[in-house]
C-alpha cells in the first residue's frame, strides 16, 4: 500500500499535476479506480493543501444498476462530507442522434459535463482515474486501428485542466489497496461484455499476452509510452513552429505551402497536417487520411482526395487546399426572373432593369451591365460543365470555359464551383469574371440590366 502511494506521490510531483490551493473535481463512477482516486486525494488533501469535490454521471444505460451506482456515490460523499454534483444524461439517445458508438457518446457527455461543473463551481482541475492498464488498452487499440506518435504515447497525464494522478498504478495494485483498506466499490457488469472493443482487448487479449509473453506488459507499455511522450514534445515544437510558416487559414480554406511541406519527413508532414486540420476545422483526423495527404503531395496539380467529415483536399500548383464540401443549390440550375434576386452560397444575386444607361461603369467584378434587348425570357444560374463555350468580351471567337478558367489561374477547388448566368441556352456571364461579347451595351440600346452579386 505504502509503495503504491509513494509511486503516485512521486509521479504527481514530477509531472506537477497538483498545486497548492487547487480545487479538484474528482470524476466518481463508483468503480474501483475512481473510488481509489477519491480516497487517495482525500488522504493527502492536507499534504497537497487542496479541496476536493466529486461529480457522478448517470448514463441511464443500466436501469436499477446505474441508480445503485449513483446512490453509492451519494452515500460515499456524504460520509466524508465531500460535495457531489450529480448529472443524468440519456447516452443512448445522444449516441443515435450523433451517429456515434455508446462508448464515444458516454465519453463526450462526461467530459462536456465535467467542464460545465468545473466552470460553474470554480474547480481548477478535473481528476480522472485512468490507470496503467487503461493506458495499455489505449495504446493497443490505437496501434491496431492505425496511429502515429500521438496514439502510441498513450493517455496524457495532463491535458488542459484535466489531470490523471493515478496513471502509473496497475489495476492489481488498486484492487489490493482497496481490499487492504476495506474500501467498498461498485462493479459495472457491462465491463464483462465483449461487445465493446475495449472490453474485448481487456478481457481477451491482455490475459493471453500476460500468460504467454510478459506478465508485466502494462508497465512495459507505460514506460514505452512515456518515452514517446518526450519524443512527441520535441516533434510538437517543430510542428508548431512550422504551422505558422507554411499554413494559412482564410475564407474557410486551409492552405499548406507545397514547397515547404515536401521538405519534411513523412512523420513530420503528417503531424503538420493533423495539427492544422484539428486546430482550424475542429475535426479529429485519422491515420489513413494523413497517409492520403502525404501521397497527395506527390500527385499532379488538380488531384483531390476526400477526407472525413466532408473535408476535401486538392493539390494546386503551389499549395494543398483543404476545405469543407457543401451541398449547395449550385449543384442544380436555378431560374431567376429579371427584377428578382436569389441566394447562392450565402450571397445575394440580383437582376434589375436600369432606367438609364450608366455613364460610367463601376470597376467591380461582381457587377455587370448587359444589353437587355437580346434577352429572351428568364435567366438561369448553373455550374459550368465540360464543353461549355462563350465569347469573352473583346474576343472575336469563342473559348472553352475550362480553358478560360485555366488562363485566369483559378484554383481547382474554386474552379469546380464556378457559376454561369445563361439565357436561352447561351452563356451571358461567367459570374464574377467575364461577360459575353454578345451581351455588351451597344449604341441605341433600349433596355439595360444590372447583374449584381453581393
C-alpha positions as CSV (number, residue, x, y, z in Angstrom):
1,X,0.0,0.0,0.0
2,X,2.7,2.4,1.0
3,X,4.7,1.6,-2.1
4,X,1.8,2.4,-4.3
5,X,1.2,5.7,-2.5
6,X,4.9,6.7,-2.8
7,X,4.9,5.9,-6.5
8,X,1.9,8.1,-7.2
9,X,3.1,10.9,-5.0
10,X,6.4,10.9,-6.9
11,X,4.6,10.9,-10.2
12,X,2.3,13.8,-9.2
13,X,5.3,15.8,-8.1
14,X,7.4,15.1,-11.2
15,X,4.6,16.0,-13.5
16,X,3.4,18.9,-11.4
17,X,-0.2,17.7,-11.6
18,X,-1.4,19.3,-8.3
19,X,-0.6,22.7,-6.9
20,X,-1.2,24.4,-3.6
21,X,-4.8,25.7,-3.3
22,X,-6.1,23.6,-6.2
23,X,-9.8,22.9,-6.1
24,X,-10.1,19.4,-7.7
25,X,-13.2,17.9,-9.1
26,X,-13.0,14.1,-9.0
27,X,-14.8,12.0,-11.7
28,X,-16.5,9.4,-9.5
29,X,-18.2,6.5,-11.2
30,X,-18.3,4.3,-8.1
31,X,-16.0,1.7,-9.7
32,X,-12.7,0.6,-8.1
33,X,-10.4,3.1,-9.9
34,X,-12.4,6.2,-9.2
35,X,-13.0,5.1,-5.5
36,X,-9.3,4.6,-5.2
37,X,-8.6,8.1,-6.6
38,X,-11.2,9.6,-4.3
39,X,-9.7,8.1,-1.2
40,X,-6.1,8.8,-2.3
41,X,-6.8,12.5,-2.8
42,X,-8.8,12.6,0.4
43,X,-6.0,11.1,2.4
44,X,-3.4,13.5,1.0
45,X,-5.6,16.6,0.9
46,X,-3.7,18.3,3.7
47,X,-0.3,17.4,2.2
48,X,-1.3,18.9,-1.1
49,X,-3.3,21.8,0.5
50,X,-6.2,21.2,-1.8
51,X,-10.0,21.0,-1.6
52,X,-12.0,18.4,-3.5
53,X,-15.5,17.8,-4.8
54,X,-16.9,14.9,-6.9
55,X,-19.1,14.5,-10.0
56,X,-21.1,11.5,-10.9
57,X,-22.7,11.0,-14.4
58,X,-25.6,8.5,-14.6
59,X,-25.7,7.3,-18.2
60,X,-29.2,5.8,-17.8
61,X,-28.0,2.7,-19.6
62,X,-28.3,0.0,-16.9
63,X,-31.5,0.8,-15.2
64,X,-31.5,0.0,-11.5
65,X,-27.8,-0.8,-11.5
66,X,-27.0,2.7,-12.7
67,X,-29.3,4.1,-10.0
68,X,-27.5,2.0,-7.4
69,X,-24.1,3.4,-8.6
70,X,-25.5,6.9,-8.1
71,X,-26.8,6.1,-4.6
72,X,-23.4,4.6,-3.7
73,X,-21.6,7.8,-4.7
74,X,-24.1,9.9,-2.8
75,X,-23.5,7.9,0.4
76,X,-19.7,7.9,-0.1
77,X,-19.6,11.7,-0.5
78,X,-22.0,12.3,2.4
79,X,-19.9,10.1,4.7
80,X,-16.7,12.1,4.0
81,X,-18.6,15.5,3.7
82,X,-17.4,15.9,0.1
83,X,-19.7,18.0,-2.2
84,X,-21.1,15.8,-5.0
85,X,-22.5,17.0,-8.3
86,X,-25.0,14.6,-10.0
87,X,-25.6,14.5,-13.7
88,X,-28.2,12.3,-15.5
89,X,-28.0,12.0,-19.3
90,X,-29.6,9.7,-21.9
91,X,-26.4,8.4,-23.6
92,X,-28.3,6.0,-25.9
93,X,-30.3,8.9,-27.3
94,X,-27.2,11.0,-27.7
95,X,-25.4,8.1,-29.5
96,X,-28.2,7.7,-32.0
97,X,-28.7,11.4,-32.7
98,X,-25.0,11.9,-33.4
99,X,-24.4,8.5,-35.1
100,X,-21.6,7.5,-32.8
101,X,-20.9,4.5,-30.5
102,X,-22.2,4.3,-26.9
103,X,-18.6,4.5,-25.8
104,X,-17.9,7.7,-27.7
105,X,-21.2,9.2,-26.6
106,X,-20.6,8.5,-22.9
107,X,-17.1,9.9,-23.1
108,X,-18.3,13.1,-24.9
109,X,-21.1,13.7,-22.5
110,X,-18.8,13.1,-19.4
111,X,-16.1,15.5,-20.4
112,X,-18.6,18.1,-21.5
113,X,-20.4,17.9,-18.2
114,X,-17.2,17.9,-16.2
115,X,-16.1,21.2,-17.8
116,X,-19.6,22.7,-17.2
117,X,-19.4,21.8,-13.5
118,X,-15.8,22.9,-13.1
119,X,-16.5,26.3,-14.6
120,X,-19.7,26.8,-12.6
121,X,-18.2,25.9,-9.3
122,X,-14.6,27.2,-9.8
123,X,-12.7,23.9,-9.8
124,X,-9.2,24.5,-11.1
125,X,-8.6,20.8,-12.0
126,X,-10.6,17.8,-13.1
127,X,-9.1,14.4,-11.9
128,X,-10.0,11.2,-13.7
129,X,-9.0,7.7,-12.6
130,X,-7.3,6.3,-15.7
131,X,-4.6,3.8,-14.7
132,X,-1.7,1.9,-16.2
133,X,-4.0,-0.9,-17.7
134,X,-6.2,1.7,-19.3
135,X,-3.1,3.2,-20.9
136,X,-2.1,-0.2,-22.3
137,X,-5.5,-0.8,-23.8
138,X,-5.5,2.6,-25.4
139,X,-2.1,2.1,-27.0
140,X,-3.0,-1.3,-28.3
141,X,-6.3,-0.1,-29.7
142,X,-4.6,2.8,-31.4
143,X,-1.9,0.6,-32.8
144,X,-4.4,-1.9,-34.3
145,X,-6.5,0.9,-35.8
146,X,-3.5,2.8,-37.2
147,X,-1.8,5.7,-35.4
148,X,1.3,7.8,-35.1
149,X,3.4,9.0,-32.2
150,X,0.5,10.7,-30.5
151,X,-1.6,7.5,-30.4
152,X,1.4,5.4,-29.2
153,X,2.1,7.9,-26.5
154,X,-1.0,6.6,-24.7
155,X,-3.2,8.5,-22.3
156,X,-1.8,12.0,-21.5
157,X,-1.2,12.6,-17.8
158,X,-2.4,16.2,-18.2
159,X,-4.5,17.9,-20.9
160,X,-5.7,21.4,-20.2
161,X,-7.3,21.3,-16.8
162,X,-7.7,17.5,-16.8
163,X,-5.2,15.5,-14.7
164,X,-4.7,11.8,-14.3
165,X,-2.9,11.4,-10.9
166,X,-3.1,7.5,-10.7
167,X,-2.0,6.8,-14.3
168,X,1.1,4.7,-13.3
169,X,-1.0,2.5,-10.9
170,X,-1.6,-1.1,-12.0
171,X,-5.1,-2.4,-11.7
172,X,-4.0,-5.2,-9.3
173,X,-2.3,-2.6,-7.1
174,X,-5.5,-0.6,-6.9
175,X,-7.6,-3.7,-6.0
176,X,-5.1,-4.8,-3.3
177,X,-5.1,-1.3,-1.9
178,X,-8.9,-1.2,-1.7
179,X,-9.0,-4.7,-0.2
180,X,-6.4,-3.9,2.5
181,X,-8.2,-0.6,3.4
182,X,-11.6,-2.4,3.4
183,X,-13.0,0.2,1.0
184,X,-16.2,-0.6,-0.8
185,X,-16.8,0.0,-4.6
186,X,-19.2,-0.9,-7.3
187,X,-18.7,-3.3,-10.2
188,X,-20.1,-2.4,-13.7
189,X,-21.4,-5.7,-15.1
190,X,-21.1,-4.3,-18.6
191,X,-17.3,-4.5,-18.2
192,X,-17.5,-8.2,-18.7
193,X,-19.3,-7.9,-22.1
194,X,-17.0,-8.2,-25.1
195,X,-19.5,-6.3,-27.2
196,X,-17.4,-3.2,-26.5
197,X,-14.0,-3.2,-28.3
198,X,-12.1,-2.0,-25.2
199,X,-13.6,-4.8,-23.1
200,X,-12.5,-7.3,-25.7
201,X,-8.9,-6.1,-25.5
202,X,-9.1,-6.1,-21.7
203,X,-10.8,-9.4,-21.2
204,X,-9.4,-11.5,-24.1
205,X,-6.2,-10.1,-25.5
206,X,-4.3,-8.9,-22.4
207,X,-4.8,-12.1,-20.4
208,X,-3.2,-14.0,-23.3
209,X,-0.3,-11.6,-23.6
210,X,0.4,-11.7,-19.9
211,X,0.2,-15.5,-19.7
212,X,2.1,-16.3,-22.9
213,X,4.5,-13.4,-23.3
214,X,5.0,-11.0,-20.4
215,X,3.1,-10.6,-17.1
216,X,4.5,-7.1,-16.7
217,X,3.3,-5.9,-20.1
218,X,1.3,-2.9,-18.6
219,X,4.5,-1.5,-17.0
220,X,6.5,-2.1,-20.2
221,X,3.9,-0.3,-22.4
222,X,3.6,2.5,-19.9
223,X,7.4,3.0,-19.9
224,X,7.5,3.0,-23.7
225,X,4.6,5.5,-24.0
226,X,6.4,7.8,-21.5
227,X,9.5,7.8,-23.8
228,X,7.2,8.5,-26.8
229,X,5.6,11.4,-24.9
230,X,9.0,13.0,-24.6
231,X,9.7,12.4,-28.3
232,X,6.3,13.9,-29.1
233,X,7.1,17.1,-27.1
234,X,10.1,17.7,-29.4
235,X,8.0,16.9,-32.5
236,X,5.3,19.3,-31.4
237,X,7.8,22.1,-31.0
238,X,8.9,21.6,-34.7
239,X,5.2,21.3,-35.8
240,X,4.0,24.4,-34.0
241,X,6.9,26.5,-35.4
242,X,6.2,25.3,-39.0
243,X,2.5,25.7,-38.7
244,X,3.0,29.4,-38.7
245,X,5.4,29.3,-41.6
246,X,3.7,27.0,-44.1
247,X,-0.1,27.1,-43.4
248,X,-2.7,29.8,-43.8
249,X,-6.4,29.7,-42.9
250,X,-8.7,32.1,-44.7
251,X,-12.2,32.1,-46.1
252,X,-12.8,28.6,-44.5
253,X,-9.9,27.1,-46.5
254,X,-6.7,25.7,-45.1
255,X,-3.7,26.3,-47.4
256,X,-0.4,24.4,-47.0
257,X,2.5,25.6,-49.0
258,X,3.9,22.7,-51.1
259,X,7.5,23.8,-51.4
260,X,7.9,23.6,-47.6
261,X,5.7,20.5,-46.9
262,X,7.7,18.4,-49.3
263,X,10.9,19.1,-47.4
264,X,9.7,17.3,-44.3
265,X,10.0,13.6,-43.4
266,X,6.6,11.9,-43.8
267,X,6.0,11.6,-40.0
268,X,6.5,15.4,-39.6
269,X,4.3,16.3,-42.5
270,X,1.6,14.1,-41.1
271,X,1.8,15.8,-37.8
272,X,1.7,19.2,-39.5
273,X,-1.5,18.2,-41.5
274,X,-3.0,16.7,-38.3
275,X,-2.4,19.8,-36.2
276,X,-3.5,22.3,-38.8
277,X,-6.8,20.4,-39.6
278,X,-7.7,19.8,-36.0
279,X,-7.0,23.4,-35.0
280,X,-8.8,25.0,-37.9
281,X,-11.7,22.6,-38.5
282,X,-12.0,21.1,-35.0
283,X,-12.1,17.7,-36.6
284,X,-10.2,14.6,-35.4
285,X,-8.3,13.3,-38.5
286,X,-7.3,9.6,-38.7
287,X,-4.0,8.0,-39.7
288,X,-5.3,6.8,-43.1
289,X,-6.3,10.3,-44.1
290,X,-2.9,11.7,-43.1
291,X,-1.3,9.0,-45.3
292,X,-3.5,10.1,-48.2
293,X,-2.5,13.7,-47.7
294,X,1.2,12.7,-47.8
295,X,0.6,10.9,-51.1
296,X,-1.3,13.9,-52.4
297,X,2.0,15.9,-52.2
298,X,3.5,13.7,-55.0
299,X,0.5,13.9,-57.3
300,X,-0.2,16.2,-60.3
301,X,-2.0,19.5,-59.7
302,X,-5.7,19.1,-59.8
303,X,-5.6,15.8,-57.9
304,X,-8.1,15.7,-55.0
305,X,-8.9,13.3,-52.1
306,X,-11.9,13.0,-49.8
307,X,-11.2,13.1,-46.1
308,X,-13.6,12.5,-43.2
309,X,-16.4,14.8,-42.1
310,X,-17.0,16.3,-45.6
311,X,-13.4,17.5,-45.8
312,X,-11.8,17.6,-49.2
313,X,-8.1,18.3,-50.2
314,X,-7.0,19.4,-53.6
315,X,-3.4,19.9,-54.9
316,X,-2.8,23.2,-56.7
317,X,0.5,24.3,-58.3
318,X,1.9,25.8,-55.2
319,X,-0.2,24.5,-52.3
320,X,-2.6,21.9,-50.9
321,X,-6.0,23.4,-50.2
322,X,-8.3,21.7,-47.6
323,X,-11.9,22.8,-47.3
324,X,-15.3,21.5,-46.3
325,X,-17.6,20.3,-49.1
326,X,-21.1,21.7,-49.1
327,X,-24.2,20.5,-50.9
328,X,-25.4,23.8,-52.3
329,X,-28.0,25.0,-54.8
330,X,-25.4,25.4,-57.5
331,X,-25.5,21.6,-58.0
332,X,-28.7,22.2,-59.8
333,X,-29.8,25.0,-62.1
334,X,-31.6,27.9,-60.6
335,X,-34.1,30.1,-62.5
336,X,-34.2,33.8,-61.9
337,X,-36.6,36.4,-63.4
338,X,-35.5,40.0,-64.2
339,X,-36.3,42.2,-61.2
340,X,-35.8,39.3,-58.7
341,X,-32.9,38.1,-56.5
342,X,-31.8,34.7,-55.3
343,X,-29.4,33.4,-52.6
344,X,-26.4,31.4,-53.8
345,X,-23.6,30.2,-51.4
346,X,-24.8,32.6,-48.8
347,X,-24.6,35.6,-51.2
348,X,-27.3,37.5,-52.9
349,X,-27.6,37.6,-56.7
350,X,-29.9,40.1,-58.4
351,X,-31.0,41.2,-61.9
352,X,-32.6,44.6,-62.2
353,X,-33.6,46.7,-65.2
354,X,-31.9,50.2,-65.3
355,X,-33.8,53.3,-66.1
356,X,-30.9,54.8,-68.0
357,X,-27.6,53.5,-69.4
358,X,-24.9,54.2,-66.8
359,X,-22.5,56.9,-67.9
360,X,-19.7,55.2,-66.0
361,X,-19.4,51.5,-65.3
362,X,-18.0,50.5,-61.9
363,X,-14.7,48.7,-61.6
364,X,-16.3,45.9,-59.7
365,X,-16.0,42.3,-60.9
366,X,-19.3,41.4,-59.1
367,X,-21.4,43.9,-61.1
368,X,-22.0,43.9,-64.8
369,X,-24.4,45.7,-67.2
370,X,-25.8,43.8,-70.2
371,X,-27.9,44.6,-73.3
372,X,-31.4,43.6,-72.3
373,X,-32.7,43.9,-75.9
374,X,-31.2,40.5,-76.7
375,X,-32.7,38.7,-73.6
376,X,-35.4,36.1,-74.1
377,X,-37.5,35.1,-71.1
378,X,-35.9,34.2,-67.7
379,X,-32.2,33.6,-66.8
380,X,-30.7,30.5,-65.3
381,X,-27.7,30.1,-62.9
382,X,-25.8,26.9,-63.0
383,X,-22.3,25.4,-62.6
384,X,-20.2,25.2,-65.7
385,X,-19.7,21.8,-67.3
386,X,-17.4,20.2,-69.8
387,X,-17.9,21.5,-73.3
388,X,-19.3,24.9,-72.3
389,X,-18.1,27.7,-74.6
390,X,-18.6,31.5,-74.6
391,X,-17.3,34.6,-76.4
392,X,-15.3,36.7,-73.9
393,X,-15.9,40.4,-74.3
394,X,-13.4,41.9,-76.6
395,X,-12.6,38.4,-78.1
396,X,-13.6,37.5,-81.8
397,X,-14.0,33.8,-81.4
398,X,-15.4,31.5,-78.8
399,X,-13.4,29.9,-76.0
400,X,-14.0,26.9,-73.8
401,X,-14.9,27.8,-70.2
402,X,-12.3,25.2,-69.0
403,X,-9.6,27.0,-71.0
404,X,-10.7,30.4,-69.9
405,X,-10.6,29.4,-66.2
406,X,-7.2,27.9,-66.6
407,X,-5.9,31.2,-68.2
408,X,-7.4,33.1,-65.2
409,X,-5.3,30.8,-62.9
410,X,-8.4,29.8,-61.0
411,X,-7.5,27.1,-58.4
412,X,-9.1,23.7,-58.9
413,X,-11.2,24.0,-55.7
414,X,-12.7,27.3,-56.8
415,X,-12.9,26.3,-60.5
416,X,-15.1,23.3,-59.6
417,X,-17.7,25.7,-58.1
418,X,-17.6,28.4,-60.8
419,X,-21.1,29.6,-61.7
420,X,-22.5,30.8,-65.1
421,X,-25.5,33.0,-65.9
422,X,-27.3,31.9,-69.0
423,X,-30.2,33.0,-71.1
424,X,-31.9,31.0,-73.9
425,X,-29.1,28.4,-73.6
426,X,-26.3,30.9,-74.1
427,X,-23.7,32.0,-71.5
428,X,-24.3,35.6,-70.6
429,X,-21.7,36.0,-67.7
430,X,-19.0,33.8,-66.2
431,X,-20.1,35.2,-62.8
432,X,-17.5,37.4,-61.2
433,X,-15.1,37.0,-64.1
434,X,-16.2,37.9,-67.6
435,X,-19.3,38.7,-69.6
436,X,-20.0,37.5,-73.1
437,X,-19.3,39.8,-76.1
438,X,-22.8,39.2,-77.5
439,X,-24.5,40.9,-74.5
440,X,-22.4,44.1,-74.3
441,X,-24.1,47.5,-74.3
442,X,-24.4,48.9,-77.8
443,X,-25.5,52.3,-79.3
444,X,-29.2,52.9,-79.2
445,X,-29.8,50.1,-76.7
446,X,-33.4,50.2,-75.3
447,X,-33.1,48.0,-72.2
448,X,-30.2,47.5,-69.8
449,X,-30.0,45.0,-67.0
450,X,-27.7,45.3,-64.0
451,X,-26.3,42.0,-62.8
452,X,-25.1,42.1,-59.2
453,X,-23.5,39.6,-56.8
454,X,-23.2,40.7,-53.2
